């Protein structure tokens, strides 16, 4: 059997790692296509190295652009890739332009599509990610849901027959990396002269927090006013936006820093007093590490983190300050994101379902 995985952004590289490992273990041919949606080496190439994935088989080099330009460029390039490889499955990950482009291309070519992390919903239709995930779910042939909540969303939308609960593959790699880095000091702390528990880690990248100069300035000022140093792992796009509008990303408690390789990101989060982010993946990673998280958004797809008290939504400066400095949540043994073996279930389900899918 042959699977083509299409990825293009940092969270997808993380999810790809355990899938690649499980595919090789099962004797499945696994072709990796990197669209180039994230083109900075610290957000791209280094992840493949650090997570043991190896060099992608195909690199489209699409780069940045508007949603339409980026998605269209991917569509044009992916048609030829899928025609060459004719896989049993095209596997897409999450909610990016890479995901919806690959799903559309494969569907038009009558190649079965499986969506990893299916069923997540923010119910905020202003978010491009929400459009991407909804369209992909309704186009895909197999929906690999990470949680019971995601399964319920898909059932509500009439997609129950295509849905399988597999758990969350990010849990797989997070647990593995956590165990690897837990015994060694974070290089970031040595670089910045910080001690464990005396700083926060932040990532802010979503359009709603960065495209409006007034909003980006508000978030930066809020982080700069916190009670401990805040290490902002700044995406190149955010750095450019801030520079264009004269917004200081290093001010007060706020310290701008280049993005980190995944193992070092986990080491930094693990030693922190808390995480502040608008990222979907980091919210969940913080929960799995049992590090308090503050999410700078009006909603989250990972509602379990909120219900269990380890994540708080905050938007105004006052809300951000109150959330970040809140008391540590009560410990919990809840495991809504699985047991660390989701990737094995994904590959097993693709093998099983391929037997039921008509040959192309």
Secondary structure, DSSP 8 states (H G I E B T S, - for coil): -EEEEEE-SHHHHHHHHHHHHHHHHTT-EEEEEE--SS-SGGGTHHHHHHTT--S-SEE-------HHHHHHHHHHHHHHHHHHH--SEEEEETTSHHHHHHHHHHHHTT--EEEEEET-----TTSHHHHHHHHHHHH-SEEEESSHHHHHHHHHTT-GGGEEE---HHHHHHHHHHHHHTTS--HHHHHHT--TTSEEEEE---HHHHSSHHHHHHHHHHHHTSSSEEEEEE-HHHHHHHHHTT--SSBTTEEEEE---HHHHHHHHHTSSEEEES-HHHHHHHHHHT--EEE-SS--S-HHHHHTTSEEE--SHHHHHHHHTS---------TT-SS-HHHHHHHHHHHHHTTS---
